[in-house]
């Protein structure tokens, strides 16, 4: 009734769709005023204190000649995972050297080498606190959820206001952003220490401190090293994002500047540098996180450790000799590949220009057939200016009759909740996200949250949407919702199909595994390069970038869920005469649904986290609000917009978790 009333009256009362600016509250201005007046002086002093060690790390890496760095990294790779990784490390570093990005890469590593120890120590302390004080764990987990769902850009805005411009902001933002993985893995590792091992330590006469450091921490060490791996990757991705605020010449700034100049050749070269660094660091750290093998390999491990120390000593001695023999020599190639990319830039621009008809056709097809209908609905798209025709009244009646018929069929098969979902989807498709009255959307979402997960989540949804509304961010919220909804649906369609294919073909699984590994280790910036090169700025480019970043979870979770369905159930269904398609749709997928839902959860999280990065290619959503606030150093608006994205992520996470728990009980 409320929905029909709002739709009938929205022409006479425009505020039902567009929330009036006069009703908004100046919360952002209050946050800015308090930040500048109260806390800025103390943080500027801390910034000056942290600047010295960061300059020292940069000078140390710049002082080391590249042969010494290569020898050190190869020795670490040999110790971590063996000869294959050492060869890959040498090839990756050789590419960075001859591409001409060696100094920039060393500057990036300097930030990572300083941010990771801070994050590791802070995360370990907080994780131990959550393990030792169970009452504090819900508060700590809530804070971690918030930290991991707030966009990376949103971290930079208050830090920029507090610490000023410069690389220190990137260091602090990286340290904060990379802390949650270490906290979670510390708690998980300590929780998984077998009770028998703890009891053996107590029976041996250990004090509580001895038991913790000599029994529990060594037992949990593999999980702690996994946390170290994830912390390192998070710090690297944040260092790249921090290039937005400038600071100094690092690889993130090279990517950003080449993208702004439309130098696609340099963009690809520098993006590949980031990807190689990310993959190399990931493989190095995850190699140390693996369980050590027992038995006769201990002698081999001792010998490998001795070789590592010897290699590091040789590298340091060689660096000293080189600097004494040739003071000031860098040994770097005089010209790198990036200096020779002018012809490649022209060639790429020529391809884009010659095949513009194809790229523009794809972009326009998706824009007019998917993006616009999601944004303004069928009612707004079916006009002579957009689709070239208008819907007659009979077609509108037929559309709603079909929606009611599908809702009735869903109610008969799956219950009234499914019928309401079908009706809501039909209404959303007709009106579009922009045309749906905000009272209807807020109340419907709050009721859905209350029905699925209880009263608390319903009130949380109501309060979150109300806060976004009164801060004047409702249009940006709607843009974010329709863009992320379409990206998630397409990721589920494409990624789910690939996951099903990989679950039934070992060859496809082997092909997709390194592709997914590469996509998961690449920082978010890199996904913008191909999308921007071929499709220019716009929402379609943002959609492509979001999909590239969010498509891995549905592939992996669908494959994992289908491969781990009980074999006896599948055999029973096949013996009853089911076809392969019936077995898939009626047995495998329903049994794998909890795992697939977890993949949906991760897909939504990835899509929302990519919003702020996609703002660089021209969107009008909450990510763009964060990016604009960053440019204006508007901490209040940036914080509110970032919290709005975090609210969407937490709400979606809790809804999916509750739905999975309910389906498991059923």
VOBA-964065 format. One line per field, with one value per residue (C-alpha): x, y, z; residue number from 1. Coordinates in Angstrom, 1 decimal, padded with zeros to 4 digits. Layout:
# residues N
u: (X_...) $
v: (Y_...) $
w: (Z_...) $
i: (NUM_...) $
END
This chain:
# residues 666
u: (000.0_002.8_004.7_001.7_000.9_004.4_004.6_001.3_002.3_006.0_005.1_003.3_005.7_009.3_010.8_009.6_012.4_014.9_015.5_015.5_018.9_017.3_016.6_020.2_022.5_026.0_027.7_030.6_031.4_031.4_033.8_036.2_036.1_036.8_039.6_041.4_041.0_041.6_043.8_045.8_048.8_049.7_049.5_051.7_054.4_054.0_054.3_057.7_058.8_057.9_059.5_063.1_062.9_061.1_063.8_066.4_064.7_064.5_068.1_069.2_067.4_068.7_072.2_072.1_073.1_070.6_072.9_072.9_069.1_068.6_070.9_069.1_065.7_066.8_068.2_064.9_063.0_065.2_064.6_060.8_059.8_062.8_064.5_061.4_060.5_064.1_064.1_060.8_062.2_065.3_063.2_060.7_063.4_065.2_062.0_061.7_065.3_065.2_061.7_063.3_061.3_064.0_064.2_060.4_060.0_062.6_060.7_057.5_059.3_060.6_057.0_056.0_059.0_058.1_054.3_054.3_056.2_053.9_050.8_052.2_053.0_049.8_047.7_049.4_048.8_045.1_044.7_046.2_043.8_040.8_042.0_042.6_039.5_036.5_034.2_036.1_036.0_032.6_033.7_037.0_035.4_032.9_035.8_037.7_034.6_034.4_038.1_038.0_034.9_035.7_037.2_041.0_040.5_038.5_041.5_043.6_041.2_041.4_045.0_045.7_044.1_045.9_049.4_049.5_050.8_053.7_054.7_054.1_050.3_050.8_052.8_050.3_047.3_049.0_049.8_046.2_044.6_046.8_046.2_042.9_044.2_046.9_044.3_042.0_044.7_046.2_042.9_042.2_045.7_045.6_042.0_043.1_045.9_044.9_043.9_046.2_049.3_048.2_047.7_051.1_052.7_050.9_051.9_055.5_055.5_055.3_054.2_051.4_054.0_056.2_053.2_052.1_055.5_056.9_053.8_050.9_052.6_054.9_051.9_049.9_052.9_051.7_048.4_050.3_052.5_049.3_048.3_051.7_051.2_047.7_049.0_051.9_049.6_047.1_050.0_051.2_047.8_047.3_050.7_049.6_046.4_048.3_049.9_046.8_048.0_051.4_054.4_057.3_058.3_057.0_055.5_051.9_052.6_054.0_050.8_048.6_050.5_050.7_047.0_046.2_048.4_046.7_050.2_048.9_052.3_053.8_050.6_050.9_054.6_054.2_051.0_053.0_055.6_053.0_051.6_055.0_055.9_052.5_052.9_056.5_055.8_052.7_054.7_057.6_055.5_053.1_056.1_057.3_053.7_053.6_053.9_057.5_058.1_059.3_062.0_065.2_064.4_065.6_069.2_068.3_066.4_069.5_071.7_069.3_069.2_073.0_073.1_070.6_072.8_075.8_074.1_072.9_076.5_077.9_075.3_076.2_079.9_079.5_077.5_080.2_082.9_080.9_080.4_084.1_085.3_082.8_081.3_077.9_077.4_073.9_074.7_071.2_070.6_070.9_067.5_064.7_061.8_059.5_061.6_061.1_057.3_056.3_055.8_053.9_051.6_050.9_050.2_047.8_046.1_045.9_044.2_041.7_041.0_040.7_038.4_036.5_033.4_033.6_034.5_031.9_029.3_029.9_029.9_026.6_025.0_025.7_024.8_021.4_020.5_021.8_023.1_020.3_017.4_019.0_019.3_016.1_014.1_012.1_009.7_012.6_014.5_011.5_011.4_012.0_015.2_016.8_015.3_013.6_010.0_007.6_005.8_002.0_-000.3_-001.1_002.6_002.8_-000.3_001.3_004.5_002.9_000.6_003.8_005.4_002.3_002.2_005.9_005.3_002.4_004.5_007.3_004.9_003.6_007.1_009.2_006.9_005.8_009.3_010.3_007.1_007.9_011.4_010.0_007.6_010.4_012.7_009.9_009.1_012.8_013.3_010.3_011.1_014.8_016.9_016.7_012.9_012.1_010.9_013.3_010.7_009.7_013.3_014.3_011.3_011.5_015.2_014.7_011.8_013.8_016.7_014.4_012.8_016.0_018.4_016.2_015.3_018.8_019.8_016.5_017.1_020.7_019.6_017.0_019.6_022.2_020.0_018.6_022.1_023.0_019.7_020.1_023.7_022.6_024.2_021.1_021.7_025.2_023.9_021.5_024.2_026.4_023.7_022.7_026.4_027.4_024.2_024.8_028.5_027.7_025.0_027.3_030.2_027.8_026.7_030.1_032.2_029.6_029.6_033.4_033.3_030.9_033.1_036.2_034.4_033.8_037.1_040.5_042.2_040.0_040.7_044.4_044.1_041.9_044.0_047.0_044.6_042.6_045.9_047.1_043.8_043.7_047.3_047.1_046.3_043.1_044.7_045.9_042.3_041.6_044.3_042.8_039.2_040.3_042.4_039.6_036.5_037.6_036.0_032.5_030.3_030.9_034.6_034.0_031.7_034.5_037.1_034.7_034.0_037.7_038.3_035.2_035.0_037.4_035.3_032.4_034.8_036.6_033.7_031.4_034.2_035.0_031.4_030.6_033.8_033.1_029.5_029.1_029.8_027.2_024.4_025.5_025.7_022.2_020.7_022.5_021.2_017.6_018.0_018.8_020.6_023.8_021.9_019.3_022.1_023.7_020.6_018.7_021.5_024.9_024.0_021.5_024.0_026.8_024.5_026.1_029.6_028.2_026.5_029.9_031.3_028.4_029.4_033.0_031.9_029.8_032.6_035.0_032.6_032.0_035.7_036.4_033.9_036.4_039.0_036.5_035.7_039.0_037.3_034.2_031.3_028.8_028.5_029.7_033.2_033.2_032.1_035.1_037.4_036.1_036.4_040.0_040.7_039.2_040.7_037.1_037.5_033.9_032.3_035.0_034.4_030.7_030.8_033.4_031.2_028.2_030.1_031.1_027.5_026.4_029.1_028.3_024.6_025.1_027.5_025.1_022.1_024.0_025.3_021.8_020.4_023.1_022.5_018.7_019.2_021.5_018.9_016.2) $
v: (000.0_002.4_001.6_002.2_005.4_006.8_005.9_007.6_010.8_011.1_013.4_015.8_015.4_015.2_014.9_011.3_010.5_013.4_014.1_018.0_019.6_021.8_018.8_017.6_018.0_019.6_016.7_016.8_020.4_019.6_016.7_019.0_021.6_019.2_017.6_020.8_022.4_019.5_016.7_018.1_019.6_016.3_014.3_016.7_016.1_012.3_012.8_014.5_011.7_009.0_010.9_010.1_006.2_006.3_008.5_006.1_003.1_004.8_005.8_002.3_000.7_003.3_002.7_-001.0_-001.8_-003.8_-007.0_-007.0_-006.7_-009.4_-011.8_-011.1_-011.6_-014.8_-016.2_-015.4_-017.0_-020.1_-020.3_-019.7_-022.0_-023.4_-022.9_-022.1_-019.1_-017.9_-018.0_-016.2_-013.6_-013.0_-012.7_-010.3_-008.1_-008.1_-006.9_-004.1_-003.1_-003.1_-001.5_001.5_001.4_000.2_003.4_003.7_000.1_000.5_003.5_001.4_-001.4_001.1_002.0_-001.7_-002.6_000.0_-000.4_-004.2_-004.5_-001.8_-003.7_-007.0_-006.0_-004.0_-006.8_-009.4_-007.4_-006.8_-010.5_-011.7_-009.2_-010.7_-014.2_-013.5_-011.4_-013.1_-010.3_-007.8_-010.0_-008.8_-005.2_-006.0_-008.0_-005.2_-002.7_-005.0_-005.4_-001.6_-001.2_-003.8_-002.4_001.3_002.1_002.7_006.3_007.1_006.2_008.9_011.8_012.2_011.2_013.8_016.4_015.3_014.6_016.8_015.8_013.5_009.8_009.6_009.6_006.6_004.8_005.3_004.5_001.3_000.3_000.9_-000.7_-003.8_-004.5_-006.4_-009.6_-010.0_-009.6_-012.2_-014.7_-014.3_-015.0_-017.9_-019.4_-019.2_-020.6_-023.6_-024.6_-028.2_-028.5_-031.5_-029.3_-026.7_-029.3_-030.8_-027.4_-027.0_-030.5_-029.7_-026.9_-023.9_-020.6_-018.7_-016.6_-019.6_-021.5_-018.6_-017.9_-021.4_-023.5_-021.6_-019.1_-021.7_-024.0_-021.1_-019.9_-021.2_-019.3_-016.2_-016.4_-016.5_-013.3_-011.8_-012.7_-011.1_-008.1_-007.6_-007.8_-005.3_-002.9_-003.1_-002.4_000.6_002.0_002.1_003.9_006.4_007.6_009.7_012.2_012.5_012.4_011.0_009.0_005.5_002.9_003.9_007.5_006.2_004.2_007.2_009.8_007.6_006.9_010.6_011.3_008.5_006.9_003.4_001.8_003.2_002.3_-001.4_-001.5_000.1_-001.9_-005.1_-004.0_-003.7_-007.1_-008.8_-007.2_-008.3_-011.9_-012.1_-010.8_-013.1_-016.2_-015.2_-014.7_-017.6_-019.9_-019.1_-019.7_-023.3_-026.1_-027.2_-030.7_-033.2_-035.8_-035.6_-032.2_-030.4_-030.7_-029.3_-026.4_-025.7_-025.7_-023.4_-021.0_-020.9_-020.3_-017.4_-015.7_-016.3_-014.8_-011.7_-011.2_-011.5_-009.0_-006.5_-006.9_-006.6_-003.4_-001.9_-002.9_-001.4_001.9_002.1_001.3_003.6_006.2_007.4_004.7_003.3_000.6_001.2_001.0_004.4_004.0_001.8_000.3_003.0_005.6_003.7_003.4_006.4_004.1_001.6_004.4_005.5_001.9_001.4_004.6_003.6_000.3_002.2_004.7_002.1_-000.2_002.6_001.5_-001.9_-000.6_002.1_-000.4_-002.7_000.2_001.6_-001.8_-002.4_001.2_001.3_-002.3_-002.8_000.3_002.7_000.2_-000.5_003.2_004.7_001.5_000.3_003.2_005.7_003.9_003.1_006.6_007.8_009.5_006.4_003.2_004.9_003.9_004.3_001.5_001.4_001.0_-002.6_-003.5_-002.0_-004.0_-007.2_-006.5_-006.3_-009.3_-011.3_-010.1_-011.1_-014.5_-015.1_-014.0_-016.5_-019.3_-018.4_-018.4_-021.8_-023.3_-021.3_-019.4_-015.8_-014.4_-015.5_-014.0_-010.7_-010.8_-011.4_-008.5_-006.2_-007.1_-006.5_-003.1_-002.2_-003.2_-001.0_002.1_001.8_002.5_006.3_006.3_004.2_006.4_006.5_005.8_002.5_001.5_002.1_000.5_-002.5_-003.1_-002.7_-005.2_-007.7_-007.4_-007.8_-010.9_-012.6_-011.7_-010.2_-006.9_-005.6_-005.8_-004.3_-001.3_-001.1_-000.9_001.8_003.9_003.5_004.5_007.4_008.7_008.6_010.3_013.3_013.8_014.4_011.3_009.5_010.0_008.7_005.7_004.8_005.1_002.8_000.2_-000.1_-000.2_-002.8_-004.8_-005.1_-006.0_-008.7_-010.2_-010.4_-011.8_-014.5_-015.3_-015.4_-016.5_-019.1_-020.6_-020.7_-022.3_-025.0_-025.7_-025.9_-028.2_-030.7_-030.4_-030.7_-029.0_-025.9_-025.8_-025.9_-023.1_-020.9_-021.3_-019.1_-016.6_-016.3_-016.1_-013.3_-011.4_-011.8_-010.5_-007.5_-004.2_-002.6_000.2_-002.3_-003.2_000.3_000.2_-002.1_-000.9_002.8_002.1_000.5_002.1_005.6_007.1_006.4_004.0_001.1_001.4_001.4_-001.7_-003.6_-002.7_-003.8_-007.1_-007.9_-007.4_-009.2_-012.2_-014.5_-015.4_-016.9_-018.9_-020.4_-020.8_-022.4_-024.8_-025.6_-026.2_-028.5_-030.5_-031.2_-032.4_-035.8_-038.5_-040.9_-038.3_-037.7_-041.4_-041.9_-039.1_-040.5_-044.0_-042.6_-041.7_-038.0_-036.3_-034.4_-031.1_-032.4_-033.6_-030.2_-028.2_-030.4_-032.0_-030.5_-026.8_-027.1_-029.0_-026.5_-023.5_-022.5_-022.3_-020.5_-018.0_-017.3_-016.6_-014.2_-012.5_-012.1_-010.8_-008.1_-007.1_-006.9_-004.9_-002.3_-002.0_-001.2_001.7_004.3_003.1_003.1_006.7_007.6_006.7_008.9_007.6_009.5_007.2_007.0_006.2_009.5_011.3_009.9_010.8_014.4_014.7_013.5_016.3_018.9_017.5_017.3_014.8_015.0_014.2_011.6_009.8_009.8_008.6_005.9_004.8_004.7_002.1_000.2_000.2_-001.4_-004.0_-004.9_-005.0_-007.3_-009.5_-009.9_-010.6_-013.3_-014.9_-015.0_-016.5_-019.2_-020.1_-020.3_-022.5_-024.8_-025.1_-025.9) $
w: (000.0_000.9_-002.2_-004.5_-002.7_-003.0_-006.7_-007.4_-005.4_-006.4_-009.3_-007.0_-004.1_-005.6_-002.1_-002.0_-004.5_-004.1_-000.4_000.0_000.7_003.4_005.5_005.6_008.6_008.6_010.3_008.0_008.9_012.6_012.1_010.1_012.8_015.7_013.7_012.9_016.3_018.7_017.3_014.4_016.3_018.1_014.9_013.0_015.6_015.2_011.4_011.9_014.1_011.6_008.7_009.8_009.7_006.4_004.8_006.3_004.7_001.4_001.5_002.5_-000.4_-002.8_-001.5_-002.1_-005.7_-007.7_-007.8_-004.0_-003.8_-006.4_-004.5_-001.2_-002.7_-004.5_-001.2_000.6_-002.2_-002.1_001.7_001.3_-001.5_-003.4_-006.8_-008.8_-006.8_-006.8_-010.6_-010.7_-008.3_-010.5_-013.6_-012.0_-010.6_-013.9_-015.6_-013.1_-013.7_-017.5_-017.5_-015.8_-012.5_-010.1_-007.9_-007.8_-006.8_-004.0_-002.7_-002.6_-000.8_001.8_002.7_002.8_005.0_007.5_007.5_007.8_011.2_012.6_011.4_012.5_016.1_016.5_015.1_017.2_020.4_019.6_018.6_021.9_023.7_021.9_022.6_026.3_026.9_025.3_026.4_024.3_021.2_019.9_020.1_018.5_015.6_015.0_014.7_012.4_010.2_010.0_009.2_006.4_004.8_004.8_001.4_001.2_000.1_003.2_005.4_003.6_004.2_008.0_008.0_005.3_007.5_010.6_009.2_006.2_002.7_002.2_002.3_006.1_005.4_003.1_005.8_008.5_006.3_005.2_008.7_009.9_006.8_007.1_010.8_010.7_008.9_011.6_014.4_012.9_012.2_015.6_017.3_015.0_015.5_019.3_019.4_017.3_019.7_020.7_024.4_024.7_023.8_026.4_029.1_028.3_028.8_032.2_033.3_032.4_035.0_032.6_034.0_032.1_030.3_029.4_028.2_026.0_024.4_024.3_023.7_022.3_020.0_018.4_017.8_016.3_014.2_010.8_011.2_012.4_009.3_007.1_008.9_008.1_004.4_004.3_006.2_003.7_000.7_002.3_003.1_-000.5_-001.9_000.4_-000.5_-004.1_-003.2_-001.1_-004.3_-004.9_-002.3_-003.9_-001.6_-003.5_-006.5_-006.1_-008.4_-007.5_-008.5_-011.8_-012.6_-011.6_-013.6_-016.8_-016.6_-016.3_-019.3_-021.3_-021.8_-022.0_-022.8_-019.6_-017.7_-018.8_-017.9_-014.4_-013.8_-014.6_-012.1_-009.4_-010.3_-010.2_-006.9_-005.4_-006.7_-005.5_-002.1_-001.8_-002.7_-000.5_002.6_002.0_001.5_005.0_006.3_005.2_007.7_008.1_007.0_009.7_009.8_007.7_006.3_009.4_008.3_004.9_006.6_008.7_005.6_003.8_006.7_006.7_003.0_003.5_006.1_003.9_000.8_002.8_004.1_000.6_-000.8_001.9_001.4_-002.4_-001.9_000.3_-002.3_-005.2_-003.3_-002.4_-005.9_-007.7_-005.3_-006.5_-009.1_-009.4_-012.0_-013.4_-017.2_-018.8_-020.5_-019.5_-021.5_-020.4_-022.2_-025.4_-025.1_-027.3_-030.3_-028.2_-027.0_-030.5_-031.5_-028.7_-029.4_-033.0_-032.1_-029.8_-032.6_-035.4_-033.5_-031.7_-033.5_-031.8_-028.3_-028.5_-029.7_-026.7_-024.3_-025.7_-025.8_-022.1_-021.3_-022.9_-022.3_-018.7_-017.0_-017.9_-017.2_-013.8_-013.1_-014.4_-015.0_-018.0_-017.5_-017.9_-020.7_-022.9_-024.4_-028.0_-026.9_-025.4_-026.8_-029.7_-028.7_-025.8_-024.0_-024.8_-021.8_-022.8_-022.5_-019.1_-018.0_-019.5_-017.6_-014.2_-015.0_-015.7_-012.5_-010.5_-012.2_-011.4_-007.8_-007.5_-008.9_-006.4_-003.5_-004.4_-004.8_-002.2_000.1_000.6_001.1_-002.5_-003.8_-002.2_-003.6_-007.1_-006.7_-005.4_-008.3_-010.8_-009.3_-009.1_-012.8_-013.8_-011.8_-011.6_-008.5_-009.1_-009.4_-006.3_-003.4_-000.5_002.2_000.4_-000.1_003.5_005.1_002.7_003.4_007.2_007.2_005.1_007.5_010.5_009.0_008.0_010.9_013.7_015.1_015.7_012.1_011.1_013.3_012.1_008.5_009.4_011.2_008.5_005.7_007.7_008.4_004.7_003.9_006.2_005.1_001.5_000.1_-001.1_-004.9_-004.5_-002.5_-005.2_-007.9_-005.8_-005.3_-008.9_-010.1_-007.5_-008.0_-011.7_-011.2_-008.6_-010.9_-013.9_-011.7_-010.4_-013.9_-015.5_-012.5_-011.5_-015.0_-015.0_-011.5_-012.7_-015.7_-013.5_-011.1_-013.9_-015.7_-014.1_-017.1_-016.8_-013.1_-013.7_-016.3_-014.0_-010.9_-011.9_-013.5_-010.2_-008.2_-010.4_-010.1_-006.3_-005.8_-008.2_-006.4_-007.3_-009.4_-012.0_-013.1_-014.2_-016.9_-019.5_-018.9_-019.3_-022.3_-024.4_-023.0_-021.8_-018.7_-017.6_-015.7_-018.1_-017.5_-013.7_-014.2_-016.0_-013.3_-010.5_-012.3_-012.9_-009.2_-007.9_-010.2_-008.4_-005.4_-007.4_-009.5_-006.5_-004.2_-006.8_-007.8_-004.2_-003.2_-006.2_-005.8_-002.1_-002.5_-001.0_-003.7_-002.4_-002.8_-006.4_-007.1_-005.7_-007.8_-011.0_-010.3_-010.1_-013.8_-013.5_-016.4_-015.8_-015.9_-013.4_-011.1_-011.2_-010.7_-008.3_-006.2_-006.5_-006.4_-003.5_-001.5_-002.3_-001.6_001.7_000.1_-002.9_-000.6_001.0_-002.4_-003.0_000.3_-000.8_-004.2_-002.7_-000.4_-003.3_-005.4_-002.7_-001.9_-005.6_-005.7_-004.5_-006.9_-009.8_-009.0_-010.8_-014.1_-013.6_-011.5_-009.4_-006.5_-002.9_-004.1_-006.1_-002.9_-001.1_-003.9_-004.1_-000.4_-000.6_-003.2_-000.9_002.3_003.6_006.4_007.5_004.2_003.4_006.7_006.3_002.6_003.6_006.5_004.2_002.0_005.1_006.3_003.0_003.2_006.8_006.1_003.1_005.1_008.1_005.8_003.9_007.1_008.5_005.3_005.3_008.9_008.3_005.3_007.3_010.1_007.5) $
i: (1_2_3_4_5_6_7_8_9_10_11_12_13_14_15_16_17_18_19_20_21_22_23_24_25_26_27_28_29_30_31_32_33_34_35_36_37_38_39_40_41_42_43_44_45_46_47_48_49_50_51_52_53_54_55_56_57_58_59_60_61_62_63_64_65_66_67_68_69_70_71_72_73_74_75_76_77_78_79_80_81_82_83_84_85_86_87_88_89_90_91_92_93_94_95_96_97_98_99_100_101_102_103_104_105_106_107_108_109_110_111_112_113_114_115_116_117_118_119_120_121_122_123_124_125_126_127_128_129_130_131_132_133_134_135_136_137_138_139_140_141_142_143_144_145_146_147_148_149_150_151_152_153_154_155_156_157_158_159_160_161_162_163_164_165_166_167_168_169_170_171_172_173_174_175_176_177_178_179_180_181_182_183_184_185_186_187_188_189_190_191_192_193_194_195_196_197_198_199_200_201_202_203_204_205_206_207_208_209_210_211_212_213_214_215_216_217_218_219_220_221_222_223_224_225_226_227_228_229_230_231_232_233_234_235_236_237_238_239_240_241_242_243_244_245_246_247_248_249_250_251_252_253_254_255_256_257_258_259_260_261_262_263_264_265_266_267_268_269_270_271_272_273_274_275_276_277_278_279_280_281_282_283_284_285_286_287_288_289_290_291_292_293_294_295_296_297_298_299_300_301_302_303_304_305_306_307_308_309_310_311_312_313_314_315_316_317_318_319_320_321_322_323_324_325_326_327_328_329_330_331_332_333_334_335_336_337_338_339_340_341_342_343_344_345_346_347_348_349_350_351_352_353_354_355_356_357_358_359_360_361_362_363_364_365_366_367_368_369_370_371_372_373_374_375_376_377_378_379_380_381_382_383_384_385_386_387_388_389_390_391_392_393_394_395_396_397_398_399_400_401_402_403_404_405_406_407_408_409_410_411_412_413_414_415_416_417_418_419_420_421_422_423_424_425_426_427_428_429_430_431_432_433_434_435_436_437_438_439_440_441_442_443_444_445_446_447_448_449_450_451_452_453_454_455_456_457_458_459_460_461_462_463_464_465_466_467_468_469_470_471_472_473_474_475_476_477_478_479_480_481_482_483_484_485_486_487_488_489_490_491_492_493_494_495_496_497_498_499_500_501_502_503_504_505_506_507_508_509_510_511_512_513_514_515_516_517_518_519_520_521_522_523_524_525_526_527_528_529_530_531_532_533_534_535_536_537_538_539_540_541_542_543_544_545_546_547_548_549_550_551_552_553_554_555_556_557_558_559_560_561_562_563_564_565_566_567_568_569_570_571_572_573_574_575_576_577_578_579_580_581_582_583_584_585_586_587_588_589_590_591_592_593_594_595_596_597_598_599_600_601_602_603_604_605_606_607_608_609_610_611_612_613_614_615_616_617_618_619_620_621_622_623_624_625_626_627_628_629_630_631_632_633_634_635_636_637_638_639_640_641_642_643_644_645_646_647_648_649_650_651_652_653_654_655_656_657_658_659_660_661_662_663_664_665_666) $
END
